[in-house]
Amino acid sequence: MIDFVKDVRLWFAPARLKDEGETPDYRFSLANERTFLAWIRTALALVGGGFAVDQFLPDLRWGVRVGMAFALLAVGAACALRAVNHWVRCERAMRRGEDLPLSRFPVVLSLGVGLVALMMVVVVLMGWTTGQ
């Protein structure tokens, strides 16, 4: 828990990372940044998908529509928060000469997106069901 609090502090003060070990090869830091940006793009796509489900499927039953939209929005928010946390943890590990941290989040993200996709397949196969 203490490490998590330290990580969150680094989100808002990344200059403190200079106190962690030695500066890594800039190519690794830039690769870490590109990975962060890929996570952010994924988060934006999930948030956009959540809004699209909510706005463009008005004929879908309210509970199904809101459930799918909420799932996409929640996973998108989690992805955005995880992006910055992962960036900080990787940057710290590189500076300390440690192995990069492992994460279960890709599995969680995949399961969340996969479940919503399966729900959408069911909706498509059953046809659009009116009911508000």
Backbone torsions as a table, in degrees:
resi	resn	phi	psi	omega
1	MET	NA	-38.3	-179.4
2	ILE	-64.5	-39.9	177.7
3	ASP	-62.8	-38.1	179.2
4	PHE	-63.1	-42.4	178.6
5	VAL	-62.7	-41.2	177.1
6	LYS	-62.9	-41.8	179.0
7	ASP	-61.3	-44.0	-179.3
8	VAL	-63.5	-39.0	176.5
9	ARG	-60.6	-37.9	180.0
10	LEU	-69.1	-22.7	176.6
11	TRP	-57.6	-38.3	-173.7
12	PHE	-99.7	-7.7	178.7
13	ALA	-141.5	65.1	-175.7
14	PRO	-63.5	-18.0	178.1
15	ALA	-62.3	-23.7	177.6
16	ARG	-64.4	-18.3	178.3
17	LEU	-62.3	-23.0	178.9
18	LYS	-62.5	-22.0	177.9
19	ASP	-78.4	-9.1	-177.0
20	GLU	-96.9	97.6	173.7
21	GLY	63.6	-146.5	-176.3
22	GLU	-106.4	153.3	178.4
23	THR	-66.1	125.2	178.9
24	PRO	-75.9	168.2	173.2
25	ASP	-52.9	131.3	-174.8
26	TYR	-57.7	-28.2	179.7
27	ARG	-63.1	-35.1	178.5
28	PHE	-71.3	-40.0	177.4
29	SER	-63.7	-40.7	179.0
30	LEU	-67.9	-36.7	176.4
31	ALA	-64.9	-38.9	177.0
32	ASN	-62.7	-40.2	178.6
33	GLU	-66.4	-39.7	177.8
34	ARG	-64.1	-37.6	176.8
35	THR	-64.3	-42.7	176.1
36	PHE	-56.7	-46.5	-178.9
37	LEU	-65.2	-34.0	176.5
38	ALA	-65.2	-40.3	176.7
39	TRP	-63.4	-40.7	-180.0
40	ILE	-65.6	-41.2	177.0
41	ARG	-61.8	-40.4	177.3
42	THR	-62.4	-44.0	179.1
43	ALA	-61.3	-44.0	179.1
44	LEU	-62.9	-40.0	178.4
45	ALA	-64.2	-40.8	179.0
46	LEU	-66.1	-42.6	177.8
47	VAL	-63.4	-44.4	177.0
48	GLY	-60.9	-40.1	177.2
49	GLY	-64.1	-38.8	177.7
50	GLY	-63.0	-44.5	177.6
51	PHE	-66.7	-37.8	179.7
52	ALA	-63.2	-44.6	178.3
53	VAL	-59.1	-45.1	-177.8
54	ASP	-67.3	-39.6	-173.1
55	GLN	-88.3	-33.1	-171.4
56	PHE	-104.0	2.9	176.7
57	LEU	-123.3	54.8	-175.8
58	PRO	-66.6	-21.8	-178.6
59	ASP	-82.2	-9.2	178.3
60	LEU	-74.2	145.5	178.6
61	ARG	-51.5	140.1	-174.1
62	TRP	-54.4	-48.3	-176.8
63	GLY	-63.6	-40.2	179.4
64	VAL	-67.9	-46.9	-179.3
65	ARG	-60.5	-50.0	-178.2
66	VAL	-66.9	-38.0	178.4
67	GLY	-61.4	-47.0	178.9
68	MET	-66.7	-42.9	179.8
69	ALA	-62.7	-45.4	-179.8
70	PHE	-61.8	-42.7	-180.0
71	ALA	-60.0	-46.0	179.4
72	LEU	-64.9	-42.4	179.4
73	LEU	-65.2	-41.7	-179.4
74	ALA	-65.9	-44.3	179.0
75	VAL	-66.7	-36.2	176.1
76	GLY	-63.3	-43.4	177.9
77	ALA	-64.0	-43.7	178.6
78	ALA	-62.4	-38.7	179.8
79	CYS	-64.3	-41.8	179.3
80	ALA	-64.9	-43.7	179.0
81	LEU	-67.3	-39.2	179.2
82	ARG	-66.4	-31.8	-179.4
83	ALA	-59.0	-49.7	-177.6
84	VAL	-70.1	-36.6	178.1
85	ASN	-64.2	-43.1	179.2
86	HIS	-64.6	-41.1	179.0
87	TRP	-59.1	-47.3	-178.9
88	VAL	-63.7	-45.2	-178.2
89	ARG	-63.6	-40.1	179.2
90	CYS	-69.6	-42.2	179.7
91	GLU	-61.5	-43.2	178.7
92	ARG	-62.7	-45.5	-179.1
93	ALA	-62.0	-42.0	179.5
94	MET	-63.6	-41.3	-179.8
95	ARG	-65.9	-32.4	-179.6
96	ARG	-88.2	-6.6	-177.8
97	GLY	73.4	25.5	-179.4
98	GLU	-95.7	167.5	172.5
99	ASP	-64.4	148.7	176.8
100	LEU	-66.5	144.8	-176.6
101	PRO	-68.6	143.3	175.6
102	LEU	-88.7	156.2	-177.6
103	SER	-145.6	143.7	173.5
104	ARG	-91.5	-5.6	-174.3
105	PHE	-59.6	-39.2	177.2
106	PRO	-56.4	-34.5	177.2
107	VAL	-67.8	-44.9	179.2
108	VAL	-61.1	-45.3	178.8
109	LEU	-60.5	-46.6	180.0
110	SER	-62.6	-42.7	179.2
111	LEU	-64.9	-42.2	179.0
112	GLY	-61.5	-48.1	179.5
113	VAL	-66.7	-40.4	180.0
114	GLY	-63.1	-41.0	178.8
115	LEU	-64.6	-42.4	177.9
116	VAL	-65.3	-39.5	178.6
117	ALA	-63.0	-40.8	177.1
118	LEU	-63.9	-39.9	176.2
119	MET	-60.9	-40.0	179.9
120	MET	-68.0	-36.1	176.4
121	VAL	-62.0	-44.3	178.6
122	VAL	-61.4	-44.0	179.6
123	VAL	-60.8	-43.6	-179.1
124	VAL	-65.4	-43.9	-178.7
125	LEU	-66.7	-34.8	179.8
126	MET	-84.3	-13.5	-176.6
127	GLY	86.8	162.7	179.7
128	TRP	-70.6	124.7	-178.2
129	THR	-103.8	120.5	178.7
130	THR	-79.7	145.3	176.7
131	GLY	159.2	105.6	-179.4
132	GLN	-120.2	NA	NA
